[in-house]
Amino acid sequence: MSSNPFLSKFNTPFNTIPFDKITVDHYLPAFEEGIKQGLSEIDSIVTNKETPTFANTIEALEKVGPLLEIVGSTFSNLNLAETSKEMQALAKVISPKLSDYSNDIILNDALFKRVEAVYAIKNTLTLTPEQITLLDKTYKSFVRNGSKLNAEQKEKLRTIDKEKSQCSLTYSENVLAESNAFELVITNASDLAGLPEGTIEAAKITAKEKGKENAWVFTLDYPSYGPFMTYSENRTLKEKMFKAYGSKAFKNNEHDNQNVLKQIAILRHERAVLLGYKSHADFVLEERMAESPTKVFSF
């Protein structure tokens, strides 16, 4: 525990994350400790004998889980940018734990009653615009994500959320695998026409890393794909890159996402209906500028 970078002060400039000291083995204990601390902080809010106030409920809730936030953001970013078989396997272990943690907070009846109590008297409180926004968003988040459901419905919601998180993981893994499998190898310098020097140099470095001499390698990673599509003068190669990018995990192979995507759509719809919405689109757009599918279609 003591050697886990997440479980002690970083002692780095500006408290930046010490990536060079973090190994895959550090994540699970850090996640588990972060969840433990977060639930303990929630329990302190719930068991507070004082009348619910903005400070002891809404503000206190906003400050819950700093460790879990750091561990989660570190892991998720690296798992997307520089993953490994070990990290992908770990993600499948962590995902249901995080789903349970989130629902343990949102579906906590005692906690919601405190949030609801503060929200009910918001017009009598002296709050800044920022505090009013936080109060509104906190209350709506609880309601929109199942706090008013009955016990049976809450259990169904938990099951849906777990399945959805696993499907999302599989989807991301397939897209990443497809991205990593593609290489555009260029051996003729004339095919680099229009590309900035920095982009060409990066492609040369990528080629060397992949063991390809006298070549330039472009990938579907956006720092490679983006500049190539923007500046390349070779329309044939741009078409090849574009089609590869657009068909990731859609080739009827082991990394195909068609059935995964269908399952995600089904689960999203079931979740939205359970929460009282007509569709997933209605659920999502409620909090966005468009507000509803009807307005989107009218555009």
C-alpha positions in Angstrom: 0.0 0.0 0.0 2.7 2.5 1.0 4.5 2.0 -2.3 1.4 2.7 -4.4 1.9 6.3 -5.8 -1.9 6.9 -5.7 -2.0 6.3 -2.0 0.5 8.9 -1.0 1.4 12.4 -1.9 2.8 12.7 -5.4 5.6 15.2 -4.4 5.8 16.3 -8.0 5.8 19.8 -9.5 2.3 21.2 -9.4 1.1 17.8 -8.0 1.2 16.3 -11.5 0.7 12.5 -11.8 3.9 10.5 -11.6 3.3 8.3 -14.6 6.8 6.9 -14.5 6.2 5.4 -11.0 2.7 3.9 -11.8 2.4 0.2 -12.8 -0.7 -1.8 -13.7 -0.6 -3.5 -10.3 -1.3 -0.1 -8.6 -4.7 0.6 -10.1 -7.0 -2.0 -8.6 -5.9 -1.3 -4.9 -6.2 2.4 -5.7 -9.6 2.1 -7.2 -10.8 -0.1 -4.3 -9.4 2.4 -1.7 -11.0 5.3 -3.7 -14.4 3.6 -3.7 -14.1 2.9 0.0 -13.2 6.5 0.8 -16.0 7.8 -1.4 -18.7 5.7 0.2 -17.4 6.6 3.6 -17.7 10.3 2.7 -21.2 9.7 1.5 -22.0 7.9 4.7 -20.8 11.0 6.6 -23.2 13.2 4.7 -26.1 10.8 5.2 -25.6 10.3 8.9 -25.1 14.0 9.6 -27.7 14.9 12.3 -27.9 18.5 11.3 -30.7 19.8 9.0 -29.7 19.5 5.4 -28.0 22.6 4.0 -26.3 23.6 0.8 -22.9 23.4 2.6 -23.3 20.1 4.5 -25.1 18.3 1.6 -24.7 19.7 -1.9 -21.2 21.2 -1.4 -20.1 18.2 0.6 -21.3 15.8 -2.1 -19.4 17.8 -4.8 -16.2 17.1 -2.8 -16.7 13.4 -2.5 -14.1 11.0 -4.1 -11.0 13.0 -4.9 -8.8 9.9 -4.9 -11.2 7.9 -7.2 -11.3 10.9 -9.6 -7.5 11.0 -9.9 -7.2 7.2 -10.3 -10.1 7.0 -12.7 -8.9 9.8 -15.0 -5.4 8.4 -15.0 -6.5 4.9 -15.9 -9.1 5.8 -18.5 -6.8 8.1 -20.4 -3.9 5.6 -20.5 -6.3 2.8 -21.4 -7.4 4.8 -24.4 -4.0 6.2 -25.4 -1.5 3.5 -24.4 -3.3 0.4 -23.4 -2.2 -3.2 -22.9 -3.8 -6.6 -22.5 -3.3 -6.3 -18.8 -5.0 -2.9 -18.7 -7.9 -4.1 -20.8 -8.4 -7.1 -18.6 -8.3 -4.8 -15.5 -10.9 -2.5 -17.1 -13.3 -5.4 -17.2 -12.8 -5.9 -13.5 -13.0 -2.2 -12.6 -16.0 -1.3 -14.8 -18.7 -3.1 -12.7 -17.2 -1.8 -9.5 -17.5 1.8 -10.8 -21.0 1.1 -12.0 -22.0 -0.1 -8.6 -20.3 2.8 -6.9 -22.1 5.3 -9.0 -25.5 3.7 -8.4 -24.7 3.3 -4.6 -24.6 7.1 -4.6 -27.4 8.0 -7.0 -29.8 5.4 -5.6 -29.1 6.1 -1.9 -32.6 7.0 -0.6 -31.3 8.8 2.5 -28.8 10.8 0.5 -31.5 11.8 -2.0 -33.8 12.9 0.7 -31.2 15.4 1.9 -30.6 16.7 -1.6 -34.3 17.0 -2.1 -34.8 18.8 1.2 -32.2 21.5 0.1 -33.7 21.7 -3.4 -37.2 22.2 -1.9 -36.1 25.4 -0.1 -33.7 26.8 -2.7 -35.8 29.9 -3.3 -35.3 30.9 0.4 -31.5 30.4 0.3 -29.0 33.1 -0.4 -26.9 31.4 -3.1 -24.6 32.6 -5.8 -25.5 31.8 -9.4 -22.8 29.1 -9.4 -24.3 27.5 -6.2 -27.8 27.6 -7.7 -26.5 25.9 -10.8 -24.8 23.2 -8.8 -27.9 22.6 -6.7 -30.1 22.3 -9.8 -27.7 20.0 -11.6 -27.2 17.8 -8.5 -30.9 17.4 -7.9 -31.7 16.8 -11.6 -28.9 14.2 -11.8 -30.4 12.2 -9.0 -33.9 12.3 -10.5 -32.8 11.7 -14.1 -30.8 8.6 -13.0 -33.3 6.7 -10.9 -33.6 8.2 -7.4 -37.4 8.2 -7.6 -37.7 4.6 -8.8 -39.0 1.8 -6.6 -36.7 -0.9 -5.3 -37.4 -3.4 -8.1 -36.9 -0.7 -10.7 -33.6 0.3 -9.1 -32.3 -3.3 -9.3 -33.2 -3.4 -12.9 -31.4 -0.2 -13.5 -28.3 -1.5 -11.8 -28.3 -4.6 -14.1 -28.7 -2.4 -17.2 -25.9 -0.1 -16.2 -23.5 -3.0 -15.6 -24.3 -4.6 -18.9 -24.0 -1.2 -20.7 -20.6 -0.5 -19.1 -19.3 -3.9 -20.2 -20.6 -3.4 -23.8 -19.0 0.1 -23.9 -15.7 -1.4 -22.9 -15.9 -4.1 -25.6 -16.8 -1.5 -28.2 -13.8 0.7 -27.3 -11.4 -2.3 -27.2 -12.6 -3.3 -30.7 -12.1 0.2 -32.1 -8.7 0.4 -30.6 -7.7 -3.0 -31.9 -8.8 -2.0 -35.4 -6.9 1.3 -35.1 -3.7 -0.5 -34.1 -4.0 -3.0 -36.9 -4.0 -0.5 -39.7 -0.8 1.0 -41.2 -0.4 3.2 -44.3 3.2 2.5 -45.3 4.6 5.0 -47.8 8.0 4.3 -49.5 7.8 6.9 -52.2 8.7 10.5 -51.0 6.4 12.0 -53.7 3.4 10.6 -51.9 4.2 12.9 -49.0 3.4 16.0 -51.0 1.6 18.7 -49.0 2.4 17.3 -45.6 4.1 19.5 -43.0 7.7 18.6 -42.0 6.6 17.7 -38.5 4.0 15.2 -39.7 6.6 13.6 -42.1 9.1 13.4 -39.3 6.6 11.8 -37.0 5.7 9.2 -39.6 9.4 8.4 -40.1 9.8 7.8 -36.3 6.7 5.6 -36.4 8.2 3.6 -39.2 11.4 3.0 -37.3 9.5 2.0 -34.2 7.7 -0.6 -36.4 10.9 -1.9 -37.9 10.3 -0.4 -41.4 13.4 1.2 -42.9 13.2 3.8 -45.7 9.5 4.3 -45.1 6.9 6.5 -43.5 4.1 5.0 -41.6 0.7 6.7 -40.9 -1.9 5.3 -38.5 -5.5 5.9 -37.6 -4.4 7.6 -34.4 -5.6 11.2 -34.8 -2.2 12.9 -34.4 -1.3 10.9 -37.5 -4.6 10.7 -39.3 -5.7 14.3 -38.8 -2.7 16.0 -40.4 -2.6 13.5 -43.3 -6.2 14.0 -44.2 -5.8 17.8 -43.9 -2.6 18.4 -45.8 -1.9 15.4 -48.1 -2.2 16.1 -51.8 -2.6 12.4 -52.7 -6.3 11.8 -53.0 -6.0 8.0 -53.5 -4.1 7.6 -50.2 -6.5 10.0 -48.5 -9.4 7.9 -49.7 -7.7 4.8 -48.3 -7.2 6.4 -44.9 -10.7 7.8 -44.8 -12.3 4.4 -45.6 -10.1 2.7 -43.0 -11.0 5.3 -40.4 -14.7 5.1 -41.1 -15.0 1.3 -41.1 -13.1 0.6 -37.9 -14.7 -2.4 -36.1 -17.2 -2.8 -39.0 -15.6 -5.5 -41.1 -17.3 -8.7 -39.8 -14.1 -9.9 -38.2 -13.2 -10.7 -34.5 -13.3 -7.0 -33.7 -16.7 -6.2 -35.3 -18.9 -3.9 -33.3 -22.2 -4.3 -35.1 -23.8 -6.6 -32.5 -22.2 -4.7 -29.6 -23.6 -1.5 -30.9 -27.1 -3.0 -31.3 -26.9 -4.2 -27.7 -25.8 -0.8 -26.4 -28.8 0.8 -28.3 -31.2 -1.7 -26.7 -29.8 -1.1 -23.2 -29.9 2.6 -23.7 -33.6 2.4 -24.8 -34.5 0.1 -21.9 -32.8 2.5 -19.4 -34.5 5.6 -20.8 -38.0 3.9 -20.8 -37.4 2.7 -17.2 -36.6 6.3 -16.2 -39.7 7.6 -17.8 -38.5 8.8 -21.2 -39.7 7.9 -24.6 -36.2 7.2 -25.9 -32.5 7.5 -25.2 -32.5 10.6 -27.4 -35.2 12.2 -25.2 -33.1 11.4 -22.1 -29.9 12.9 -23.5 -31.3 16.0 -25.2 -33.3 17.1 -22.1 -30.1 18.6 -20.7 -28.8 20.0 -24.0 -29.6 23.1 -26.0 -31.9 21.2 -28.5 -34.0 19.9 -25.5 -35.9 17.2 -27.5 -35.8 15.0 -30.6 -38.7 17.0 -32.0 -36.7 20.2 -32.0 -33.7 18.4 -33.6 -35.8 17.1 -36.5 -37.4 20.5 -36.9 -33.9 22.0 -37.5 
